[in-house]
């Protein structure tokens, strides 16, 4: 696992949630989802949950959601 805060090791499914609202987690089917750590539920936009994603897509979306959250701005993705 990387030593970066909030990093994701895609091989093991390990997640560091330190200082991150949105975390990427591997699903049983080998796909990935984005969990909103404030609710414990999958993050969603327009009623569609961010689930069954490719690893790189999940990471990119979570990074953008966390950037917006850290800057206190509304994400265009939600």
C-alpha positions as a Markdown table, in Angstrom:
| # | Residue | x | y | z |
|---|---|---|---|---|
| 1 | Unk | 0.0 | 0.0 | 0.0 |
| 2 | Unk | 1.2 | 3.5 | -0.8 |
| 3 | Unk | 2.2 | 5.8 | 2.1 |
| 4 | Unk | 0.1 | 8.6 | 0.6 |
| 5 | Unk | -2.8 | 9.7 | 2.7 |
| 6 | Unk | -6.1 | 8.6 | 1.1 |
| 7 | Unk | -4.4 | 6.3 | -1.4 |
| 8 | Unk | -5.8 | 3.1 | -2.9 |
| 9 | Unk | -4.0 | -0.1 | -3.6 |
| 10 | Unk | -6.0 | -1.6 | -6.4 |
| 11 | Unk | -4.5 | -5.1 | -6.1 |
| 12 | Unk | -5.6 | -5.6 | -2.5 |
| 13 | Unk | -8.7 | -3.4 | -2.3 |
| 14 | Unk | -7.2 | -1.6 | 0.7 |
| 15 | Unk | -8.4 | 1.9 | 1.3 |
| 16 | Unk | -7.1 | 4.7 | 3.5 |
| 17 | Unk | -9.9 | 7.0 | 4.4 |
| 18 | Unk | -7.8 | 9.5 | 6.2 |
| 19 | Unk | -9.1 | 13.0 | 5.3 |
| 20 | Unk | -11.0 | 11.8 | 2.3 |
| 21 | Unk | -14.8 | 11.9 | 2.1 |
| 22 | Unk | -15.0 | 9.7 | -1.0 |
| 23 | Unk | -13.2 | 6.4 | -1.0 |
| 24 | Unk | -12.8 | 3.7 | -3.7 |
| 25 | Unk | -13.6 | 0.1 | -2.7 |
| 26 | Unk | -13.4 | -3.1 | -4.7 |
| 27 | Unk | -16.7 | -5.0 | -5.2 |
| 28 | Unk | -17.0 | -8.8 | -5.2 |
| 29 | Unk | -17.3 | -8.9 | -9.0 |
| 30 | Unk | -13.9 | -7.2 | -9.4 |
| 31 | Unk | -15.4 | -3.9 | -10.2 |
| 32 | Unk | -15.1 | -0.7 | -8.1 |
| 33 | Unk | -17.4 | 1.6 | -6.3 |
| 34 | Unk | -17.1 | 5.0 | -4.6 |
| 35 | Unk | -18.3 | 5.2 | -1.0 |
| 36 | Unk | -19.3 | 8.5 | 0.6 |
| 37 | Unk | -17.6 | 8.1 | 4.1 |
| 38 | Unk | -20.1 | 10.6 | 5.5 |
| 39 | Unk | -23.0 | 8.3 | 4.9 |
| 40 | Unk | -21.4 | 4.9 | 4.4 |
| 41 | Unk | -23.4 | 4.6 | 1.1 |
| 42 | Unk | -22.3 | 4.6 | -2.5 |
| 43 | Unk | -21.9 | 8.2 | -3.8 |
| 44 | Unk | -24.6 | 9.0 | -6.4 |
| 45 | Unk | -25.5 | 11.5 | -9.1 |
| 46 | Unk | -29.0 | 12.0 | -10.5 |
| 47 | Unk | -30.1 | 8.8 | -8.6 |
| 48 | Unk | -27.3 | 6.7 | -10.2 |
| 49 | Unk | -24.8 | 5.2 | -7.8 |
| 50 | Unk | -21.1 | 5.2 | -8.6 |
| 51 | Unk | -20.8 | 1.4 | -8.6 |
| 52 | Unk | -19.5 | -1.3 | -11.0 |
| 53 | Unk | -16.8 | 1.0 | -12.3 |
| 54 | Unk | -13.4 | 0.3 | -13.8 |
| 55 | Unk | -10.6 | 0.9 | -11.2 |
| 56 | Unk | -9.1 | 3.9 | -13.1 |
| 57 | Unk | -12.6 | 5.5 | -13.5 |
| 58 | Unk | -13.4 | 5.1 | -9.9 |
| 59 | Unk | -10.1 | 6.6 | -8.8 |
| 60 | Unk | -10.5 | 9.6 | -11.1 |
| 61 | Unk | -14.1 | 10.3 | -10.0 |
| 62 | Unk | -13.2 | 10.0 | -6.3 |
| 63 | Unk | -10.2 | 12.3 | -6.8 |
| 64 | Unk | -12.4 | 14.9 | -8.4 |
| 65 | Unk | -15.1 | 14.6 | -5.7 |
| 66 | Unk | -12.5 | 14.9 | -2.9 |
| 67 | Unk | -10.9 | 17.9 | -4.6 |
| 68 | Unk | -14.2 | 19.7 | -4.7 |
| 69 | Unk | -15.0 | 18.7 | -1.1 |
| 70 | Unk | -11.6 | 19.9 | 0.1 |
| 71 | Unk | -12.1 | 23.2 | -1.7 |
| 72 | Unk | -15.6 | 23.6 | -0.4 |
| 73 | Unk | -17.1 | 23.8 | -3.9 |
| 74 | Unk | -20.0 | 21.9 | -5.4 |
| 75 | Unk | -18.8 | 19.1 | -7.6 |
| 76 | Unk | -20.3 | 19.1 | -11.2 |
| 77 | Unk | -20.3 | 15.3 | -10.8 |
| 78 | Unk | -23.0 | 15.2 | -8.1 |
